[in-house]
């Protein structure tokens, strides 16, 4: 018997019922969904363990590395560019009579390093941050973004 329809045929020559086709589609969809969930879970666990290892490495190094100091004056950040090692702490102290707020670029979102954003600092207040990633990080004063700019170079 020749199959003239587009329906697949069973071994006994009868067309496969639609309900069986749908069952296989559901099974395939469930298997695919499980694979995606397992893959995402593995990715999240890997990212978390990598970050925890990096944070733990830094906790061990912070006490061994000197704190880098940056003063904020009416002229800007002093020094404007600083070279540090990964896991080294940087401390900004406002020596100016006006408030200043240290934040990662770009202004106003601070999206390159969102954790790197300090509170508004009045005179003699300080803000500290530990750089766990290597790279060049530019920053600004959120209250004076065009005038006050700096760079932390982390090796």
N, C-alpha and C positions, 0 to 999 in steps of 0.2 A: 504494500500500500504506500503510495507516494504522498508526502506531506505538502499540500498546496497552500496551507496557511503559514503565517509567520510564527506560530506557536511551536515551542520545542516539544519533542515527542518522547515519551517514556520508552523503555525497552519493549514493552508489550504493544507498542504502536498507538497508544492513547496519548492525547495531549496532556501536558503537565497542568494540573489545576492551578488557577491563579493564587489560591490561598497558600500553596506550597512555595510559589515564587516569592510572595510577600514575606513569608516566614524567613527565607534565606536572605532577603534584603535586610530585615530587622536584625538577624544574627550578625550580618556583615557590619551594619551600622553600630551595633553594640560593641563588637570587637574593635572597630576603629576608634570609637569613643574611649574605650578602656586604654588603648594604646596611647592616645593623646594625653589622657589624665596621668598615666604612669610616666610618660616622657616629661611632662611639665613638672610632676612631683620630683623626679630625679634632678631636673635642672635647678629647681628651687633649692633642694638639699645641697647640691654642689655649690651653688652661689653662697648659701649661708655658711657652709663649712669653710669655703675660701675666705670669706670676710672674717669669720671668727679666727681663723689662723692668722690673718693679717693683723687683726686687732690684738691678738695675743702676742704676736711678735713685737708689736709696738709697745705694749705694756712692759715687756721685758727691756726694751731699749730706752724708753723715756727717761728713766732714772739715770741712765748712763750718759745721755746727751745733754749738753748745756742748753738752757732756754735762750732762744734768740730774742733780742729786745728791739722793738720799734717804737719810737716816740711819735706822737701826733701833736704837731705844733700849728701855729697859725700859718706856717709856710707849707705844711703838708706832712707826709710820712717821712720820717728820718730813721734809717735810710729808705729811699723809695724802692730800691731793689735789694733783695737779700737772698743769699745762697745758703741752703740748709740741707741736712740729710733727711731721708725718709724717716718718719716717726719722731722727728724733732719738734718740740713745742715752740711756738712763736707767741710772744706776749706784746700786745699793743697797749701803751699807756698814753692817755690823753693829758698832755701838759698845757694845753690851750684852755683859755677861759670859756670857749664856746663848746657845745656838745658835738660829738662825732660818732659815726656808726660804721664800723668796718664790715664790708660785705663782698662776696665773690662777684666777679663780672659774669654776665653783662648786667648793667643797670637797666631796669629795676628788679629783674627776676632772680639774679644770683644763681642761674641755672647750671653753671659749669661745676660748682661744688656747693650744692644747696645747704649742706651742714655748716659751711663756713660763713656764718653771719652772726655778728655780735649784737649786743644790746646797745642802746644809745649810751655813750660814755660822757659823763660830765668830767670836770677837771679832776685829775689824779685817779680816775677810775681806770681799770684795766680789763682787757679781754684776751683770753688765751685760746689757742687752737693747735691741735696736733695734726700734721699733714701725714696721712698714712699712704698716700699715692705719690709716685714720682711724676714730675712734669713741671711746667711753668704755669703758675696760677696768678692771674692778674686780679686785682681787687680795687675797690674804691671806697670813698666815704659816702654812704647812702644819703647823707644830708648835704654833701657838696660833691656830687659825682663828676662834675667836669673839671674841678680844680684839684681834688685830692685823689691821686692814683698811685698804685704800687704794684710790685711783682714779687712773688715768692717763687724761687727756683729750687725745686726739690730733686736731689740726686739720689 
